[in-house]
Amino acid sequence: MRIVGLCRFSLVGRGDWKGTRGLTPAEFQAVAKDRARMLFDARRMEARLATFEQLTLASIKAQTEPDFTFVVLASSLMPEVYQDRLEALCARVPQVVLRYFPALPTVRAQELAFEELRIRFRGTLQFRLDDDDCVCADYIQALRTHVLPRLQNDDIFAVSLPGVIFSVLHGPEAKVYNWPVKFFSAGTALHHPRRSIFRFGHYALPQRFPHMILPGGMALVTHDGTNDTDLPSEKRVRRRGMTGMTEAEVRTAKERFFPFLSEAGAELAGLARARVEAA
């Protein structure tokens, strides 16, 4: 049983992006060019390359268990200058495999990558991670220890971290939150003998399949206002059970789960500057 992570880096694809829901293939192609212009905006690309390097890849490189593969799905429509920089970043981490695709569904991009790399869905535990998030340094070790021994090749089984550190970087609710949410996209894993993890809404996985919550660990999720989900309102923060973290709590979480973060990474993640609750 192998472990394979998946990251969409500015992929002009049809996944769980809200703007493509319900569109026919022809309608999707019509909006793909507008989507590409938004994704490859210079300011956005600089921000995403920074978070991908300082957060996502930093956590992949720091894993205590190195036996896994991390497949980055990117767009061949990306300007060459950004492709060059992305390739240079990925080349620094042995587990990373970067592949480019034209505008097509995310699931199909993954299938093509798996075919080329000879990765079979049967016998592979897939996990998701976005290009502005990261997982704790012992995440892969936890999957190998607590999940792989219980799986057979034809099992369907979903896995979640017990919660996330959710860092809102802008807006009236800008703060670092402890959010005990299960099956958030960052670090959600699935073993399915035939299908991609992107075929299923991550929140729906525990309703559809046998599942477990890992006994420890956290993901770090950032929200800078450009994400596909809206910035949380005060009402939404309360409804979700998100609690603002004190400076001491942020420091403890960083040391326990994300010791690999550089000063630049902590700054990008809001752990060095976002408002926190009074101690």
KEPARO-920606 format. One record per residue (C-alpha): residue number from 1; x, y, z. Coordinates in nm, 3 decimals. Layout:
KEPARO-920606
    n       px       py       pz
  NUM        X        Y        Z
...
//
This chain:
KEPARO-920606
    n       px       py       pz
    1    0.000    0.000    0.000
    2    0.149    0.335   -0.104
    3    0.071    0.694   -0.005
    4    0.026    0.960   -0.273
    5   -0.051    1.326   -0.211
    6   -0.222    1.551   -0.465
    7   -0.193    1.927   -0.504
    8   -0.354    2.144   -0.769
    9   -0.125    2.438   -0.838
   10   -0.323    2.697   -1.036
   11   -0.472    2.418   -1.244
   12   -0.725    2.538   -1.500
   13   -0.939    2.238   -1.428
   14   -1.284    2.133   -1.331
   15   -1.279    2.014   -0.974
   16   -1.466    2.153   -0.676
   17   -1.427    2.513   -0.797
   18   -1.772    2.665   -0.751
   19   -1.761    2.844   -1.088
   20   -1.765    2.518   -1.284
   21   -2.046    2.341   -1.105
   22   -2.324    2.234   -1.337
   23   -2.152    2.347   -1.657
   24   -2.150    2.138   -1.972
   25   -1.807    2.064   -2.127
   26   -1.864    2.336   -2.387
   27   -1.962    2.588   -2.120
   28   -1.657    2.497   -1.916
   29   -1.423    2.562   -2.208
   30   -1.588    2.901   -2.254
   31   -1.507    3.008   -1.898
   32   -1.164    2.842   -1.886
   33   -0.987    3.137   -2.048
   34   -1.132    3.381   -1.796
   35   -1.033    3.141   -1.519
   36   -0.678    3.127   -1.656
   37   -0.650    3.506   -1.658
   38   -0.751    3.516   -1.293
   39   -0.523    3.231   -1.189
   40   -0.216    3.371   -1.364
   41   -0.252    3.729   -1.247
   42    0.099    3.840   -1.149
   43    0.008    3.936   -0.792
   44   -0.176    3.610   -0.732
   45    0.104    3.400   -0.878
   46    0.365    3.566   -0.658
   47    0.151    3.496   -0.353
   48    0.085    3.134   -0.449
   49    0.446    3.057   -0.532
   50    0.541    3.196   -0.192
   51    0.287    2.991    0.004
   52    0.359    2.680   -0.202
   53    0.729    2.708   -0.119
   54    0.709    2.824    0.242
   55    0.405    2.624    0.357
   56    0.310    2.333    0.132
   57    0.650    2.215    0.015
   58    0.807    2.294    0.350
   59    0.567    2.049    0.515
   60    0.623    1.786    0.247
   61    1.001    1.813    0.280
   62    0.981    1.794    0.661
   63    0.783    1.470    0.683
   64    0.930    1.227    0.933
   65    0.829    0.937    0.705
   66    0.981    0.997    0.359
   67    0.822    0.702    0.176
   68    0.545    0.872   -0.025
   69    0.485    1.059   -0.351
   70    0.343    1.410   -0.391
   71    0.192    1.479   -0.733
   72    0.149    1.844   -0.834
   73   -0.112    1.903   -1.105
   74   -0.046    2.231   -1.287
   75   -0.167    2.402   -1.603
   76    0.018    2.403   -1.934
   77   -0.151    2.741   -1.991
   78    0.067    2.889   -1.716
   79    0.313    3.152   -1.845
   80    0.660    3.007   -1.896
   81    0.823    3.232   -1.639
   82    0.602    3.082   -1.367
   83    0.647    2.730   -1.499
   84    1.023    2.771   -1.465
   85    0.991    2.890   -1.107
   86    0.746    2.616   -1.015
   87    0.975    2.350   -1.161
   88    1.270    2.485   -0.964
   89    1.074    2.470   -0.639
   90    0.948    2.116   -0.700
   91    1.295    1.991   -0.792
   92    1.413    2.062   -0.437
   93    1.188    1.797   -0.280
   94    1.252    1.433   -0.383
   95    0.893    1.319   -0.324
   96    0.744    1.576   -0.562
   97    0.638    1.495   -0.918
   98    0.515    1.790   -1.128
   99    0.297    1.745   -1.434
  100    0.123    1.996   -1.664
  101   -0.217    1.961   -1.829
  102   -0.443    2.161   -2.063
  103   -0.782    2.279   -1.940
  104   -0.960    1.961   -1.834
  105   -1.128    1.815   -1.526
  106   -0.906    1.773   -1.220
  107   -1.004    1.408   -1.196
  108   -0.888    1.345   -1.552
  109   -0.558    1.523   -1.487
  110   -0.500    1.296   -1.189
  111   -0.592    0.987   -1.389
  112   -0.346    1.080   -1.665
  113   -0.072    1.146   -1.410
  114   -0.138    0.813   -1.240
  115   -0.129    0.630   -1.573
  116    0.205    0.785   -1.664
  117    0.356    0.722   -1.321
  118    0.208    0.369   -1.304
  119    0.017    0.447   -0.987
  120   -0.292    0.234   -0.941
  121   -0.590    0.356   -0.738
  122   -0.612    0.009   -0.587
  123   -0.344   -0.004   -0.322
  124   -0.296    0.374   -0.299
  125   -0.403    0.598   -0.012
  126   -0.459    0.943   -0.166
  127   -0.448    1.268    0.030
  128   -0.526    1.629   -0.062
  129   -0.330    1.944    0.009
  130   -0.379    2.288   -0.142
  131   -0.096    2.519   -0.244
  132   -0.147    2.757    0.050
  133   -0.185    2.498    0.329
  134    0.037    2.248    0.505
  135    0.016    1.938    0.722
  136    0.199    1.852    1.043
  137    0.545    1.699    1.011
  138    0.433    1.352    1.124
  139    0.127    1.331    0.899
  140    0.263    1.062    0.664
  141    0.391    0.865    0.961
  142    0.044    0.878    1.116
  143   -0.114    0.747    0.794
  144    0.138    0.466    0.774
  145    0.100    0.373    1.141
  146   -0.275    0.405    1.195
  147   -0.433    0.359    0.852
  148   -0.232    0.139    0.616
  149   -0.230   -0.173    0.839
  150   -0.610   -0.186    0.835
  151   -0.656   -0.150    0.458
  152   -0.701   -0.416    0.194
  153   -0.676   -0.339   -0.177
  154   -1.053   -0.325   -0.234
  155   -1.146   -0.133    0.081
  156   -1.303    0.211    0.056
  157   -1.190    0.411    0.355
  158   -1.163    0.782    0.439
  159   -0.932    0.955    0.688
  160   -0.929    1.298    0.851
  161   -0.706    1.495    1.080
  162   -0.884    1.596    1.406
  163   -0.884    1.965    1.316
  164   -0.707    2.259    1.158
  165   -0.536    2.579    1.256
  166   -0.731    2.825    1.040
  167   -0.552    3.153    0.977
  168   -0.764    3.434    0.835
  169   -0.526    3.696    0.701
  170   -0.763    3.978    0.605
  171   -1.102    4.118    0.697
  172   -1.278    4.199    1.025
  173   -1.233    3.843    1.156
  174   -0.860    3.826    1.076
  175   -0.723    3.598    1.344
  176   -0.569    3.258    1.406
  177   -0.839    3.007    1.499
  178   -0.847    2.657    1.638
  179   -1.116    2.484    1.432
  180   -1.201    2.126    1.534
  181   -1.340    2.051    1.188
  182   -1.330    1.701    1.049
  183   -1.273    1.623    0.681
  184   -1.159    1.969    0.581
  185   -0.978    1.936    0.248
  186   -0.625    1.982    0.387
  187   -0.494    1.640    0.482
  188   -0.811    1.447    0.403
  189   -0.721    1.103    0.269
  190   -0.912    0.834    0.082
  191   -0.846    0.482   -0.031
  192   -1.073    0.391   -0.320
  193   -0.984    0.107   -0.558
  194   -1.119    0.287   -0.865
  195   -1.181    0.658   -0.811
  196   -1.004    0.985   -0.741
  197   -1.044    1.165   -0.410
  198   -1.156    1.467   -0.615
  199   -1.470    1.284   -0.724
  200   -1.616    1.329   -0.378
  201   -1.693    1.633   -0.166
  202   -1.452    1.609    0.125
  203   -1.718    1.690    0.387
  204   -1.939    1.411    0.251
  205   -1.679    1.136    0.284
  206   -1.773    1.026    0.638
  207   -2.139    1.002    0.535
  208   -2.054    0.782    0.237
  209   -1.770    0.557    0.352
  210   -1.614    0.386    0.653
  211   -1.374    0.633    0.807
  212   -1.151    0.727    1.098
  213   -1.005    1.038    1.262
  214   -0.631    1.026    1.321
  215   -0.546    1.031    1.693
  216   -0.337    1.346    1.662
  217   -0.195    1.605    1.426
  218   -0.324    1.920    1.262
  219   -0.326    2.097    0.928
  220   -0.252    2.466    0.884
  221   -0.500    2.637    0.652
  222   -0.462    2.995    0.532
  223   -0.728    3.224    0.388
  224   -0.617    3.547    0.225
  225   -0.947    3.648    0.065
  226   -0.874    3.499   -0.279
  227   -0.980    3.145   -0.190
  228   -1.284    2.982   -0.346
  229   -1.459    2.998   -0.008
  230   -1.573    3.326    0.144
  231   -1.403    3.495    0.436
  232   -1.576    3.387    0.757
  233   -1.818    3.627    0.921
  234   -1.853    3.660    1.298
  235   -2.171    3.453    1.280
  236   -2.001    3.182    1.077
  237   -1.706    3.172    1.317
  238   -1.945    3.105    1.607
  239   -2.149    2.850    1.414
  240   -1.837    2.656    1.314
  241   -1.705    2.640    1.668
  242   -1.389    2.829    1.576
  243   -1.206    2.976    1.875
  244   -0.945    3.249    1.857
  245   -0.604    3.133    1.975
  246   -0.383    3.317    2.221
  247   -0.027    3.406    2.136
  248    0.093    3.124    2.362
  249   -0.141    2.873    2.195
  250   -0.022    2.976    1.850
  251    0.340    2.940    1.956
  252    0.276    2.596    2.109
  253    0.091    2.472    1.799
  254    0.369    2.596    1.572
  255    0.635    2.421    1.777
  256    0.438    2.097    1.804
  257    0.296    2.060    1.456
  258    0.483    2.296    1.223
  259    0.843    2.330    1.347
  260    0.962    2.341    0.987
  261    0.814    2.686    0.926
  262    1.076    2.951    0.861
  263    1.025    3.310    0.974
  264    0.899    3.385    0.624
  265    0.662    3.090    0.639
  266    0.523    3.189    0.977
  267    0.469    3.541    0.846
  268    0.287    3.417    0.534
  269    0.071    3.190    0.748
  270   -0.030    3.471    0.978
  271    0.130    3.306    1.281
  272    0.362    3.601    1.329
  273    0.124    3.889    1.266
  274   -0.246    3.790    1.266
  275   -0.446    3.917    1.563
  276   -0.478    3.670    1.847
  277   -0.692    3.663    2.158
  278   -0.551    3.835    2.463
  279   -0.353    3.591    2.678
//
